[in-house]
Amino acid sequence: MDVVALNEQTKQIIFGECKWQERVNAEKLCVKLAEKAEYVKWHRKKKEGEPCSIAKSFSRKLDEFEGKRVYCCDLRDLGRIVKSQRGVKVD
């Protein structure tokens, strides 16, 4: 687990993993994140955790895993975000 983002008001938490590899298996990564998330002792009974995967590329991106939203972001997505923040027109 590389990144943890917390929202104190809603008790939401995002667990993130970054992989500098191509064709990353997002589902496999979500399984590992779910296992690691069990060790986080933050609002155990109320926390709503969502996995976030950042990779060079994915073999297949996921939108959902075990009924929870999943965030998958690859290099193309990051490029679009950076360009949009700089006011560059994005396709």
PyMOL Python script that loads the backbone (N, CA, C, O; Angstrom):
from pymol import cmd

cmd.read_pdbstr("""\
ATOM      1  N   MET A   1       0.860  -1.162   0.000  1.00  0.00           N
ATOM      2  CA  MET A   1       0.000   0.000   0.000  1.00  0.00           C
ATOM      3  C   MET A   1       0.913   1.233   0.000  1.00  0.00           C
ATOM      4  O   MET A   1       1.748   1.415   0.886  1.00  0.00           O
ATOM      5  N   ASP A   2       0.722   2.068  -1.022  1.00  0.00           N
ATOM      6  CA  ASP A   2       1.592   3.232  -1.172  1.00  0.00           C
ATOM      7  C   ASP A   2       0.942   4.535  -0.712  1.00  0.00           C
ATOM      8  O   ASP A   2       1.635   5.449  -0.263  1.00  0.00           O
ATOM      9  N   VAL A   3      -0.379   4.625  -0.822  1.00  0.00           N
ATOM     10  CA  VAL A   3      -1.077   5.877  -0.526  1.00  0.00           C
ATOM     11  C   VAL A   3      -2.341   5.570   0.273  1.00  0.00           C
ATOM     12  O   VAL A   3      -3.049   4.603  -0.009  1.00  0.00           O
ATOM     13  N   VAL A   4      -2.612   6.412   1.278  1.00  0.00           N
ATOM     14  CA  VAL A   4      -3.872   6.338   2.014  1.00  0.00           C
ATOM     15  C   VAL A   4      -4.419   7.759   2.100  1.00  0.00           C
ATOM     16  O   VAL A   4      -3.732   8.666   2.571  1.00  0.00           O
ATOM     17  N   ALA A   5      -5.655   7.950   1.644  1.00  0.00           N
ATOM     18  CA  ALA A   5      -6.309   9.262   1.709  1.00  0.00           C
ATOM     19  C   ALA A   5      -7.542   9.130   2.593  1.00  0.00           C
ATOM     20  O   ALA A   5      -8.350   8.220   2.410  1.00  0.00           O
ATOM     21  N   LEU A   6      -7.685  10.044   3.555  1.00  0.00           N
ATOM     22  CA  LEU A   6      -8.764   9.974   4.536  1.00  0.00           C
ATOM     23  C   LEU A   6      -9.717  11.155   4.414  1.00  0.00           C
ATOM     24  O   LEU A   6      -9.303  12.266   4.083  1.00  0.00           O
ATOM     25  N   ASN A   7     -11.005  10.905   4.687  1.00  0.00           N
ATOM     26  CA  ASN A   7     -11.995  11.970   4.801  1.00  0.00           C
ATOM     27  C   ASN A   7     -12.625  11.811   6.185  1.00  0.00           C
ATOM     28  O   ASN A   7     -13.441  10.915   6.405  1.00  0.00           O
ATOM     29  N   GLU A   8     -12.243  12.679   7.104  1.00  0.00           N
ATOM     30  CA  GLU A   8     -12.705  12.591   8.494  1.00  0.00           C
ATOM     31  C   GLU A   8     -14.214  12.738   8.620  1.00  0.00           C
ATOM     32  O   GLU A   8     -14.826  12.076   9.459  1.00  0.00           O
ATOM     33  N   GLN A   9     -14.831  13.597   7.801  1.00  0.00           N
ATOM     34  CA  GLN A   9     -16.268  13.838   7.922  1.00  0.00           C
ATOM     35  C   GLN A   9     -17.092  12.623   7.506  1.00  0.00           C
ATOM     36  O   GLN A   9     -18.021  12.238   8.216  1.00  0.00           O
ATOM     37  N   THR A  10     -16.766  12.017   6.374  1.00  0.00           N
ATOM     38  CA  THR A  10     -17.571  10.911   5.843  1.00  0.00           C
ATOM     39  C   THR A  10     -17.033   9.543   6.247  1.00  0.00           C
ATOM     40  O   THR A  10     -17.678   8.523   6.003  1.00  0.00           O
ATOM     41  N   LYS A  11     -15.864   9.522   6.858  1.00  0.00           N
ATOM     42  CA  LYS A  11     -15.186   8.273   7.250  1.00  0.00           C
ATOM     43  C   LYS A  11     -14.811   7.429   6.033  1.00  0.00           C
ATOM     44  O   LYS A  11     -14.687   6.208   6.129  1.00  0.00           O
ATOM     45  N   GLN A  12     -14.631   8.088   4.889  1.00  0.00           N
ATOM     46  CA  GLN A  12     -14.203   7.386   3.682  1.00  0.00           C
ATOM     47  C   GLN A  12     -12.682   7.345   3.645  1.00  0.00           C
ATOM     48  O   GLN A  12     -12.001   8.246   4.133  1.00  0.00           O
ATOM     49  N   ILE A  13     -12.180   6.290   3.061  1.00  0.00           N
ATOM     50  CA  ILE A  13     -10.740   6.113   2.952  1.00  0.00           C
ATOM     51  C   ILE A  13     -10.424   5.477   1.594  1.00  0.00           C
ATOM     52  O   ILE A  13     -11.138   4.590   1.126  1.00  0.00           O
ATOM     53  N   ILE A  14      -9.360   5.942   0.986  1.00  0.00           N
ATOM     54  CA  ILE A  14      -8.905   5.365  -0.281  1.00  0.00           C
ATOM     55  C   ILE A  14      -7.545   4.735  -0.035  1.00  0.00           C
ATOM     56  O   ILE A  14      -6.643   5.365   0.517  1.00  0.00           O
ATOM     57  N   PHE A  15      -7.415   3.491  -0.450  1.00  0.00           N
ATOM     58  CA  PHE A  15      -6.160   2.757  -0.342  1.00  0.00           C
ATOM     59  C   PHE A  15      -5.550   2.678  -1.728  1.00  0.00           C
ATOM     60  O   PHE A  15      -6.190   2.182  -2.655  1.00  0.00           O
ATOM     61  N   GLY A  16      -4.326   3.156  -1.887  1.00  0.00           N
ATOM     62  CA  GLY A  16      -3.721   3.200  -3.208  1.00  0.00           C
ATOM     63  C   GLY A  16      -2.444   2.406  -3.334  1.00  0.00           C
ATOM     64  O   GLY A  16      -1.665   2.279  -2.390  1.00  0.00           O
ATOM     65  N   GLU A  17      -2.251   1.876  -4.523  1.00  0.00           N
ATOM     66  CA  GLU A  17      -1.050   1.132  -4.868  1.00  0.00           C
ATOM     67  C   GLU A  17      -0.551   1.655  -6.210  1.00  0.00           C
ATOM     68  O   GLU A  17      -1.337   1.827  -7.142  1.00  0.00           O
ATOM     69  N   CYS A  18       0.729   1.904  -6.309  1.00  0.00           N
ATOM     70  CA  CYS A  18       1.330   2.410  -7.550  1.00  0.00           C
ATOM     71  C   CYS A  18       2.272   1.348  -8.115  1.00  0.00           C
ATOM     72  O   CYS A  18       3.124   0.819  -7.401  1.00  0.00           O
ATOM     73  N   LYS A  19       2.112   1.045  -9.389  1.00  0.00           N
ATOM     74  CA  LYS A  19       2.950   0.050 -10.069  1.00  0.00           C
ATOM     75  C   LYS A  19       3.519   0.650 -11.353  1.00  0.00           C
ATOM     76  O   LYS A  19       2.764   1.113 -12.209  1.00  0.00           O
ATOM     77  N   TRP A  20       4.819   0.645 -11.489  1.00  0.00           N
ATOM     78  CA  TRP A  20       5.453   1.123 -12.710  1.00  0.00           C
ATOM     79  C   TRP A  20       5.686  -0.073 -13.631  1.00  0.00           C
ATOM     80  O   TRP A  20       6.814  -0.420 -13.980  1.00  0.00           O
ATOM     81  N   GLN A  21       4.562  -0.683 -14.005  1.00  0.00           N
ATOM     82  CA  GLN A  21       4.592  -1.842 -14.891  1.00  0.00           C
ATOM     83  C   GLN A  21       3.487  -1.682 -15.919  1.00  0.00           C
ATOM     84  O   GLN A  21       2.539  -0.921 -15.725  1.00  0.00           O
ATOM     85  N   GLU A  22       3.626  -2.406 -17.005  1.00  0.00           N
ATOM     86  CA  GLU A  22       2.587  -2.399 -18.028  1.00  0.00           C
ATOM     87  C   GLU A  22       1.683  -3.612 -17.844  1.00  0.00           C
ATOM     88  O   GLU A  22       2.098  -4.649 -17.327  1.00  0.00           O
ATOM     89  N   ARG A  23       0.431  -3.454 -18.283  1.00  0.00           N
ATOM     90  CA  ARG A  23      -0.554  -4.519 -18.253  1.00  0.00           C
ATOM     91  C   ARG A  23      -0.766  -5.090 -16.845  1.00  0.00           C
ATOM     92  O   ARG A  23      -0.833  -6.305 -16.658  1.00  0.00           O
ATOM     93  N   VAL A  24      -0.869  -4.208 -15.880  1.00  0.00           N
ATOM     94  CA  VAL A  24      -1.109  -4.607 -14.494  1.00  0.00           C
ATOM     95  C   VAL A  24      -2.513  -5.198 -14.373  1.00  0.00           C
ATOM     96  O   VAL A  24      -3.462  -4.699 -14.978  1.00  0.00           O
ATOM     97  N   ASN A  25      -2.629  -6.261 -13.589  1.00  0.00           N
ATOM     98  CA  ASN A  25      -3.908  -6.907 -13.334  1.00  0.00           C
ATOM     99  C   ASN A  25      -4.592  -6.159 -12.182  1.00  0.00           C
ATOM    100  O   ASN A  25      -4.233  -6.354 -11.021  1.00  0.00           O
ATOM    101  N   ALA A  26      -5.568  -5.310 -12.493  1.00  0.00           N
ATOM    102  CA  ALA A  26      -6.234  -4.472 -11.499  1.00  0.00           C
ATOM    103  C   ALA A  26      -6.982  -5.304 -10.462  1.00  0.00           C
ATOM    104  O   ALA A  26      -7.012  -4.947  -9.285  1.00  0.00           O
ATOM    105  N   GLU A  27      -7.580  -6.399 -10.889  1.00  0.00           N
ATOM    106  CA  GLU A  27      -8.333  -7.234  -9.945  1.00  0.00           C
ATOM    107  C   GLU A  27      -7.401  -7.852  -8.897  1.00  0.00           C
ATOM    108  O   GLU A  27      -7.719  -7.866  -7.708  1.00  0.00           O
ATOM    109  N   LYS A  28      -6.282  -8.348  -9.335  1.00  0.00           N
ATOM    110  CA  LYS A  28      -5.292  -8.932  -8.420  1.00  0.00           C
ATOM    111  C   LYS A  28      -4.794  -7.872  -7.435  1.00  0.00           C
ATOM    112  O   LYS A  28      -4.606  -8.152  -6.251  1.00  0.00           O
ATOM    113  N   LEU A  29      -4.585  -6.671  -7.929  1.00  0.00           N
ATOM    114  CA  LEU A  29      -4.134  -5.574  -7.085  1.00  0.00           C
ATOM    115  C   LEU A  29      -5.193  -5.212  -6.040  1.00  0.00           C
ATOM    116  O   LEU A  29      -4.857  -4.920  -4.892  1.00  0.00           O
ATOM    117  N   CYS A  30      -6.461  -5.231  -6.434  1.00  0.00           N
ATOM    118  CA  CYS A  30      -7.556  -4.940  -5.502  1.00  0.00           C
ATOM    119  C   CYS A  30      -7.646  -5.982  -4.391  1.00  0.00           C
ATOM    120  O   CYS A  30      -7.929  -5.646  -3.241  1.00  0.00           O
ATOM    121  N   VAL A  31      -7.406  -7.239  -4.734  1.00  0.00           N
ATOM    122  CA  VAL A  31      -7.420  -8.304  -3.725  1.00  0.00           C
ATOM    123  C   VAL A  31      -6.347  -8.027  -2.675  1.00  0.00           C
ATOM    124  O   VAL A  31      -6.603  -8.129  -1.476  1.00  0.00           O
ATOM    125  N   LYS A  32      -5.152  -7.678  -3.131  1.00  0.00           N
ATOM    126  CA  LYS A  32      -4.054  -7.393  -2.202  1.00  0.00           C
ATOM    127  C   LYS A  32      -4.341  -6.154  -1.353  1.00  0.00           C
ATOM    128  O   LYS A  32      -4.052  -6.137  -0.156  1.00  0.00           O
ATOM    129  N   LEU A  33      -4.911  -5.120  -1.974  1.00  0.00           N
ATOM    130  CA  LEU A  33      -5.249  -3.911  -1.223  1.00  0.00           C
ATOM    131  C   LEU A  33      -6.307  -4.192  -0.162  1.00  0.00           C
ATOM    132  O   LEU A  33      -6.225  -3.672   0.950  1.00  0.00           O
ATOM    133  N   ALA A  34      -7.292  -5.005  -0.498  1.00  0.00           N
ATOM    134  CA  ALA A  34      -8.344  -5.359   0.461  1.00  0.00           C
ATOM    135  C   ALA A  34      -7.746  -6.087   1.665  1.00  0.00           C
ATOM    136  O   ALA A  34      -8.143  -5.842   2.805  1.00  0.00           O
ATOM    137  N   GLU A  35      -6.802  -6.971   1.411  1.00  0.00           N
ATOM    138  CA  GLU A  35      -6.136  -7.686   2.508  1.00  0.00           C
ATOM    139  C   GLU A  35      -5.358  -6.716   3.388  1.00  0.00           C
ATOM    140  O   GLU A  35      -5.440  -6.787   4.614  1.00  0.00           O
ATOM    141  N   LYS A  36      -4.612  -5.821   2.774  1.00  0.00           N
ATOM    142  CA  LYS A  36      -3.815  -4.854   3.538  1.00  0.00           C
ATOM    143  C   LYS A  36      -4.693  -3.863   4.289  1.00  0.00           C
ATOM    144  O   LYS A  36      -4.330  -3.420   5.378  1.00  0.00           O
ATOM    145  N   ALA A  37      -5.837  -3.513   3.724  1.00  0.00           N
ATOM    146  CA  ALA A  37      -6.746  -2.540   4.345  1.00  0.00           C
ATOM    147  C   ALA A  37      -7.250  -3.028   5.699  1.00  0.00           C
ATOM    148  O   ALA A  37      -7.570  -2.217   6.567  1.00  0.00           O
ATOM    149  N   GLU A  38      -7.322  -4.325   5.886  1.00  0.00           N
ATOM    150  CA  GLU A  38      -7.787  -4.878   7.157  1.00  0.00           C
ATOM    151  C   GLU A  38      -6.869  -4.485   8.322  1.00  0.00           C
ATOM    152  O   GLU A  38      -7.299  -4.498   9.476  1.00  0.00           O
ATOM    153  N   TYR A  39      -5.627  -4.141   8.034  1.00  0.00           N
ATOM    154  CA  TYR A  39      -4.674  -3.763   9.073  1.00  0.00           C
ATOM    155  C   TYR A  39      -4.776  -2.298   9.478  1.00  0.00           C
ATOM    156  O   TYR A  39      -4.173  -1.891  10.472  1.00  0.00           O
ATOM    157  N   VAL A  40      -5.516  -1.513   8.739  1.00  0.00           N
ATOM    158  CA  VAL A  40      -5.656  -0.084   9.037  1.00  0.00           C
ATOM    159  C   VAL A  40      -6.677   0.084  10.155  1.00  0.00           C
ATOM    160  O   VAL A  40      -7.838  -0.296  10.006  1.00  0.00           O
ATOM    161  N   LYS A  41      -6.249   0.643  11.253  1.00  0.00           N
ATOM    162  CA  LYS A  41      -7.096   0.781  12.442  1.00  0.00           C
ATOM    163  C   LYS A  41      -7.682   2.186  12.532  1.00  0.00           C
ATOM    164  O   LYS A  41      -7.454   2.901  13.508  1.00  0.00           O
ATOM    165  N   TRP A  42      -8.420   2.567  11.531  1.00  0.00           N
ATOM    166  CA  TRP A  42      -9.043   3.904  11.483  1.00  0.00           C
ATOM    167  C   TRP A  42     -10.533   3.730  11.288  1.00  0.00           C
ATOM    168  O   TRP A  42     -10.970   3.255  10.239  1.00  0.00           O
ATOM    169  N   HIS A  43     -11.321   4.106  12.282  1.00  0.00           N
ATOM    170  CA  HIS A  43     -12.784   3.985  12.231  1.00  0.00           C
ATOM    171  C   HIS A  43     -13.216   2.614  11.704  1.00  0.00           C
ATOM    172  O   HIS A  43     -13.988   2.518  10.750  1.00  0.00           O
ATOM    173  N   ARG A  44     -12.723   1.593  12.321  1.00  0.00           N
ATOM    174  CA  ARG A  44     -12.962   0.216  11.853  1.00  0.00           C
ATOM    175  C   ARG A  44     -14.411  -0.095  11.513  1.00  0.00           C
ATOM    176  O   ARG A  44     -14.683  -0.716  10.486  1.00  0.00           O
ATOM    177  N   LYS A  45     -15.342   0.326  12.357  1.00  0.00           N
ATOM    178  CA  LYS A  45     -16.739  -0.050  12.141  1.00  0.00           C
ATOM    179  C   LYS A  45     -17.435   0.803  11.097  1.00  0.00           C
ATOM    180  O   LYS A  45     -18.409   0.359  10.490  1.00  0.00           O
ATOM    181  N   LYS A  46     -16.955   2.022  10.875  1.00  0.00           N
ATOM    182  CA  LYS A  46     -17.644   2.941   9.972  1.00  0.00           C
ATOM    183  C   LYS A  46     -16.890   3.234   8.686  1.00  0.00           C
ATOM    184  O   LYS A  46     -17.456   3.846   7.780  1.00  0.00           O
ATOM    185  N   LYS A  47     -15.653   2.828   8.574  1.00  0.00           N
ATOM    186  CA  LYS A  47     -14.879   3.235   7.401  1.00  0.00           C
ATOM    187  C   LYS A  47     -15.384   2.588   6.122  1.00  0.00           C
ATOM    188  O   LYS A  47     -15.742   1.410   6.086  1.00  0.00           O
ATOM    189  N   GLU A  48     -15.400   3.384   5.096  1.00  0.00           N
ATOM    190  CA  GLU A  48     -15.767   2.938   3.754  1.00  0.00           C
ATOM    191  C   GLU A  48     -14.512   3.025   2.900  1.00  0.00           C
ATOM    192  O   GLU A  48     -14.102   4.119   2.513  1.00  0.00           O
ATOM    193  N   GLY A  49     -13.900   1.888   2.602  1.00  0.00           N
ATOM    194  CA  GLY A  49     -12.649   1.896   1.856  1.00  0.00           C
ATOM    195  C   GLY A  49     -12.840   1.618   0.377  1.00  0.00           C
ATOM    196  O   GLY A  49     -13.637   0.765  -0.013  1.00  0.00           O
ATOM    197  N   GLU A  50     -12.100   2.349  -0.435  1.00  0.00           N
ATOM    198  CA  GLU A  50     -12.127   2.154  -1.881  1.00  0.00           C
ATOM    199  C   GLU A  50     -10.690   2.002  -2.378  1.00  0.00           C
ATOM    200  O   GLU A  50      -9.815   2.770  -1.979  1.00  0.00           O
ATOM    201  N   PRO A  51     -10.439   1.016  -3.245  1.00  0.00           N
ATOM    202  CA  PRO A  51      -9.091   0.853  -3.777  1.00  0.00           C
ATOM    203  C   PRO A  51      -8.808   1.797  -4.944  1.00  0.00           C
ATOM    204  O   PRO A  51      -9.694   2.127  -5.732  1.00  0.00           O
ATOM    205  N   CYS A  52      -7.569   2.214  -5.028  1.00  0.00           N
ATOM    206  CA  CYS A  52      -7.104   3.070  -6.119  1.00  0.00           C
ATOM    207  C   CYS A  52      -5.803   2.483  -6.647  1.00  0.00           C
ATOM    208  O   CYS A  52      -4.864   2.262  -5.882  1.00  0.00           O
ATOM    209  N   SER A  53      -5.743   2.234  -7.935  1.00  0.00           N
ATOM    210  CA  SER A  53      -4.553   1.675  -8.560  1.00  0.00           C
ATOM    211  C   SER A  53      -4.015   2.637  -9.597  1.00  0.00           C
ATOM    212  O   SER A  53      -4.750   3.147 -10.442  1.00  0.00           O
ATOM    213  N   ILE A  54      -2.726   2.873  -9.516  1.00  0.00           N
ATOM    214  CA  ILE A  54      -2.053   3.718 -10.503  1.00  0.00           C
ATOM    215  C   ILE A  54      -0.954   2.866 -11.127  1.00  0.00           C
ATOM    216  O   ILE A  54      -0.113   2.308 -10.423  1.00  0.00           O
ATOM    217  N   ALA A  55      -0.968   2.772 -12.455  1.00  0.00           N
ATOM    218  CA  ALA A  55       0.004   1.928 -13.139  1.00  0.00           C
ATOM    219  C   ALA A  55       0.380   2.528 -14.489  1.00  0.00           C
ATOM    220  O   ALA A  55      -0.306   3.406 -15.012  1.00  0.00           O
ATOM    221  N   LYS A  56       1.467   2.041 -15.028  1.00  0.00           N
ATOM    222  CA  LYS A  56       1.881   2.460 -16.366  1.00  0.00           C
ATOM    223  C   LYS A  56       0.768   2.128 -17.356  1.00  0.00           C
ATOM    224  O   LYS A  56       0.415   2.954 -18.198  1.00  0.00           O
ATOM    225  N   SER A  57       0.216   0.917 -17.256  1.00  0.00           N
ATOM    226  CA  SER A  57      -0.968   0.524 -18.033  1.00  0.00           C
ATOM    227  C   SER A  57      -1.599  -0.694 -17.351  1.00  0.00           C
ATOM    228  O   SER A  57      -0.971  -1.356 -16.525  1.00  0.00           O
ATOM    229  N   PHE A  58      -2.852  -0.972 -17.716  1.00  0.00           N
ATOM    230  CA  PHE A  58      -3.583  -2.101 -17.150  1.00  0.00           C
ATOM    231  C   PHE A  58      -3.948  -3.088 -18.248  1.00  0.00           C
ATOM    232  O   PHE A  58      -4.177  -2.698 -19.393  1.00  0.00           O
ATOM    233  N   SER A  59      -4.000  -4.363 -17.897  1.00  0.00           N
ATOM    234  CA  SER A  59      -4.498  -5.355 -18.852  1.00  0.00           C
ATOM    235  C   SER A  59      -5.996  -5.130 -19.041  1.00  0.00           C
ATOM    236  O   SER A  59      -6.521  -5.324 -20.137  1.00  0.00           O
ATOM    237  N   ARG A  60      -6.684  -4.720 -17.972  1.00  0.00           N
ATOM    238  CA  ARG A  60      -8.105  -4.368 -18.002  1.00  0.00           C
ATOM    239  C   ARG A  60      -8.386  -3.545 -16.755  1.00  0.00           C
ATOM    240  O   ARG A  60      -8.076  -3.966 -15.640  1.00  0.00           O
ATOM    241  N   LYS A  61      -8.971  -2.374 -16.946  1.00  0.00           N
ATOM    242  CA  LYS A  61      -9.326  -1.525 -15.811  1.00  0.00           C
ATOM    243  C   LYS A  61     -10.626  -2.017 -15.179  1.00  0.00           C
ATOM    244  O   LYS A  61     -11.467  -2.615 -15.850  1.00  0.00           O
ATOM    245  N   LEU A  62     -10.775  -1.764 -13.911  1.00  0.00           N
ATOM    246  CA  LEU A  62     -12.001  -2.098 -13.192  1.00  0.00           C
ATOM    247  C   LEU A  62     -12.714  -0.827 -12.776  1.00  0.00           C
ATOM    248  O   LEU A  62     -12.078   0.194 -12.515  1.00  0.00           O
ATOM    249  N   ASP A  63     -14.034  -0.889 -12.715  1.00  0.00           N
ATOM    250  CA  ASP A  63     -14.838   0.200 -12.165  1.00  0.00           C
ATOM    251  C   ASP A  63     -15.363  -0.175 -10.788  1.00  0.00           C
ATOM    252  O   ASP A  63     -15.698   0.686  -9.975  1.00  0.00           O
ATOM    253  N   GLU A  64     -15.428  -1.494 -10.543  1.00  0.00           N
ATOM    254  CA  GLU A  64     -16.004  -1.991  -9.300  1.00  0.00           C
ATOM    255  C   GLU A  64     -15.298  -3.266  -8.866  1.00  0.00           C
ATOM    256  O   GLU A  64     -14.879  -4.071  -9.697  1.00  0.00           O
ATOM    257  N   PHE A  65     -15.172  -3.439  -7.550  1.00  0.00           N
ATOM    258  CA  PHE A  65     -14.596  -4.653  -6.985  1.00  0.00           C
ATOM    259  C   PHE A  65     -15.293  -4.925  -5.661  1.00  0.00           C
ATOM    260  O   PHE A  65     -15.291  -4.080  -4.765  1.00  0.00           O
ATOM    261  N   GLU A  66     -15.884  -6.096  -5.542  1.00  0.00           N
ATOM    262  CA  GLU A  66     -16.615  -6.494  -4.334  1.00  0.00           C
ATOM    263  C   GLU A  66     -17.645  -5.442  -3.924  1.00  0.00           C
ATOM    264  O   GLU A  66     -17.790  -5.133  -2.741  1.00  0.00           O
ATOM    265  N   GLY A  67     -18.355  -4.899  -4.904  1.00  0.00           N
ATOM    266  CA  GLY A  67     -19.410  -3.932  -4.633  1.00  0.00           C
ATOM    267  C   GLY A  67     -18.944  -2.526  -4.318  1.00  0.00           C
ATOM    268  O   GLY A  67     -19.758  -1.667  -3.978  1.00  0.00           O
ATOM    269  N   LYS A  68     -17.649  -2.276  -4.424  1.00  0.00           N
ATOM    270  CA  LYS A  68     -17.117  -0.946  -4.137  1.00  0.00           C
ATOM    271  C   LYS A  68     -16.518  -0.343  -5.402  1.00  0.00           C
ATOM    272  O   LYS A  68     -16.018  -1.053  -6.275  1.00  0.00           O
ATOM    273  N   ARG A  69     -16.581   0.971  -5.478  1.00  0.00           N
ATOM    274  CA  ARG A  69     -15.983   1.668  -6.602  1.00  0.00           C
ATOM    275  C   ARG A  69     -14.468   1.485  -6.571  1.00  0.00           C
ATOM    276  O   ARG A  69     -13.861   1.444  -5.501  1.00  0.00           O
ATOM    277  N   VAL A  70     -13.871   1.378  -7.743  1.00  0.00           N
ATOM    278  CA  VAL A  70     -12.421   1.236  -7.885  1.00  0.00           C
ATOM    279  C   VAL A  70     -11.928   2.357  -8.788  1.00  0.00           C
ATOM    280  O   VAL A  70     -12.566   2.693  -9.786  1.00  0.00           O
ATOM    281  N   TYR A  71     -10.805   2.922  -8.433  1.00  0.00           N
ATOM    282  CA  TYR A  71     -10.177   3.956  -9.250  1.00  0.00           C
ATOM    283  C   TYR A  71      -8.932   3.343  -9.895  1.00  0.00           C
ATOM    284  O   TYR A  71      -8.026   2.900  -9.191  1.00  0.00           O
ATOM    285  N   CYS A  72      -8.885   3.315 -11.220  1.00  0.00           N
ATOM    286  CA  CYS A  72      -7.714   2.843 -11.959  1.00  0.00           C
ATOM    287  C   CYS A  72      -7.231   3.995 -12.833  1.00  0.00           C
ATOM    288  O   CYS A  72      -7.978   4.515 -13.661  1.00  0.00           O
ATOM    289  N   CYS A  73      -6.009   4.375 -12.644  1.00  0.00           N
ATOM    290  CA  CYS A  73      -5.449   5.516 -13.361  1.00  0.00           C
ATOM    291  C   CYS A  73      -4.125   5.089 -13.999  1.00  0.00           C
ATOM    292  O   CYS A  73      -3.213   4.641 -13.305  1.00  0.00           O
ATOM    293  N   ASP A  74      -4.024   5.229 -15.329  1.00  0.00           N
ATOM    294  CA  ASP A  74      -2.782   4.882 -16.012  1.00  0.00           C
ATOM    295  C   ASP A  74      -2.091   6.146 -16.518  1.00  0.00           C
ATOM    296  O   ASP A  74      -2.545   7.255 -16.238  1.00  0.00           O
ATOM    297  N   LEU A  75      -1.004   5.986 -17.254  1.00  0.00           N
ATOM    298  CA  LEU A  75      -0.237   7.142 -17.739  1.00  0.00           C
ATOM    299  C   LEU A  75      -1.069   8.068 -18.616  1.00  0.00           C
ATOM    300  O   LEU A  75      -0.924   9.288 -18.536  1.00  0.00           O
ATOM    301  N   ARG A  76      -1.930   7.511 -19.445  1.00  0.00           N
ATOM    302  CA  ARG A  76      -2.787   8.356 -20.287  1.00  0.00           C
ATOM    303  C   ARG A  76      -3.707   9.214 -19.431  1.00  0.00           C
ATOM    304  O   ARG A  76      -3.880  10.405 -19.689  1.00  0.00           O
ATOM    305  N   ASP A  77      -4.295   8.602 -18.413  1.00  0.00           N
ATOM    306  CA  ASP A  77      -5.183   9.347 -17.515  1.00  0.00           C
ATOM    307  C   ASP A  77      -4.422  10.471 -16.812  1.00  0.00           C
ATOM    308  O   ASP A  77      -4.906  11.599 -16.723  1.00  0.00           O
ATOM    309  N   LEU A  78      -3.231  10.152 -16.317  1.00  0.00           N
ATOM    310  CA  LEU A  78      -2.423  11.169 -15.638  1.00  0.00           C
ATOM    311  C   LEU A  78      -2.062  12.308 -16.589  1.00  0.00           C
ATOM    312  O   LEU A  78      -2.076  13.474 -16.196  1.00  0.00           O
ATOM    313  N   GLY A  79      -1.740  11.971 -17.842  1.00  0.00           N
ATOM    314  CA  GLY A  79      -1.426  12.994 -18.834  1.00  0.00           C
ATOM    315  C   GLY A  79      -2.607  13.918 -19.076  1.00  0.00           C
ATOM    316  O   GLY A  79      -2.434  15.133 -19.180  1.00  0.00           O
ATOM    317  N   ARG A  80      -3.801  13.356 -19.166  1.00  0.00           N
ATOM    318  CA  ARG A  80      -5.012  14.168 -19.354  1.00  0.00           C
ATOM    319  C   ARG A  80      -5.245  15.095 -18.166  1.00  0.00           C
ATOM    320  O   ARG A  80      -5.610  16.258 -18.340  1.00  0.00           O
ATOM    321  N   ILE A  81      -5.033  14.578 -16.965  1.00  0.00           N
ATOM    322  CA  ILE A  81      -5.226  15.390 -15.758  1.00  0.00           C
ATOM    323  C   ILE A  81      -4.259  16.565 -15.744  1.00  0.00           C
ATOM    324  O   ILE A  81      -4.656  17.703 -15.492  1.00  0.00           O
ATOM    325  N   VAL A  82      -2.995  16.286 -16.015  1.00  0.00           N
ATOM    326  CA  VAL A  82      -1.980  17.344 -16.003  1.00  0.00           C
ATOM    327  C   VAL A  82      -2.279  18.387 -17.077  1.00  0.00           C
ATOM    328  O   VAL A  82      -2.205  19.587 -16.815  1.00  0.00           O
ATOM    329  N   LYS A  83      -2.612  17.938 -18.268  1.00  0.00           N
ATOM    330  CA  LYS A  83      -2.907  18.878 -19.364  1.00  0.00           C
ATOM    331  C   LYS A  83      -4.130  19.721 -19.047  1.00  0.00           C
ATOM    332  O   LYS A  83      -4.146  20.921 -19.323  1.00  0.00           O
ATOM    333  N   SER A  84      -5.147  19.107 -18.474  1.00  0.00           N
ATOM    334  CA  SER A  84      -6.365  19.877 -18.163  1.00  0.00           C
ATOM    335  C   SER A  84      -6.103  20.914 -17.073  1.00  0.00           C
ATOM    336  O   SER A  84      -6.714  21.983 -17.074  1.00  0.00           O
ATOM    337  N   GLN A  85      -5.211  20.608 -16.156  1.00  0.00           N
ATOM    338  CA  GLN A  85      -4.860  21.550 -15.099  1.00  0.00           C
ATOM    339  C   GLN A  85      -4.057  22.735 -15.644  1.00  0.00           C
ATOM    340  O   GLN A  85      -4.075  23.824 -15.071  1.00  0.00           O
ATOM    341  N   ARG A  86      -3.367  22.513 -16.734  1.00  0.00           N
ATOM    342  CA  ARG A  86      -2.572  23.568 -17.365  1.00  0.00           C
ATOM    343  C   ARG A  86      -3.366  24.331 -18.426  1.00  0.00           C
ATOM    344  O   ARG A  86      -2.832  25.228 -19.079  1.00  0.00           O
ATOM    345  N   GLY A  87      -4.632  23.976 -18.593  1.00  0.00           N
ATOM    346  CA  GLY A  87      -5.471  24.659 -19.573  1.00  0.00           C
ATOM    347  C   GLY A  87      -5.272  24.203 -20.998  1.00  0.00           C
ATOM    348  O   GLY A  87      -5.695  24.883 -21.933  1.00  0.00           O
ATOM    349  N   VAL A  88      -4.623  23.045 -21.181  1.00  0.00           N
ATOM    350  CA  VAL A  88      -4.397  22.491 -22.507  1.00  0.00           C
ATOM    351  C   VAL A  88      -5.631  21.712 -22.921  1.00  0.00           C
ATOM    352  O   VAL A  88      -6.179  20.942 -22.131  1.00  0.00           O
ATOM    353  N   LYS A  89      -6.072  21.907 -24.155  1.00  0.00           N
ATOM    354  CA  LYS A  89      -7.236  21.158 -24.648  1.00  0.00           C
ATOM    355  C   LYS A  89      -6.901  19.675 -24.689  1.00  0.00           C
ATOM    356  O   LYS A  89      -5.864  19.276 -25.219  1.00  0.00           O
ATOM    357  N   VAL A  90      -7.796  18.857 -24.122  1.00  0.00           N
ATOM    358  CA  VAL A  90      -7.593  17.414 -24.035  1.00  0.00           C
ATOM    359  C   VAL A  90      -8.615  16.718 -24.918  1.00  0.00           C
ATOM    360  O   VAL A  90      -9.787  17.095 -24.927  1.00  0.00           O
ATOM    361  N   ASP A  91      -8.175  15.688 -25.673  1.00  0.00           N
ATOM    362  CA  ASP A  91      -9.072  14.910 -26.549  1.00  0.00           C
ATOM    363  C   ASP A  91     -10.023  14.103 -25.713  1.00  0.00           C
ATOM    364  O   ASP A  91     -10.860  13.380 -26.254  1.00  0.00           O
TER     365      ASP A  91
END
""", "prot")
cmd.dss("prot")
cmd.show_as("cartoon", "prot")
cmd.util.cbc("prot")
cmd.orient("prot")
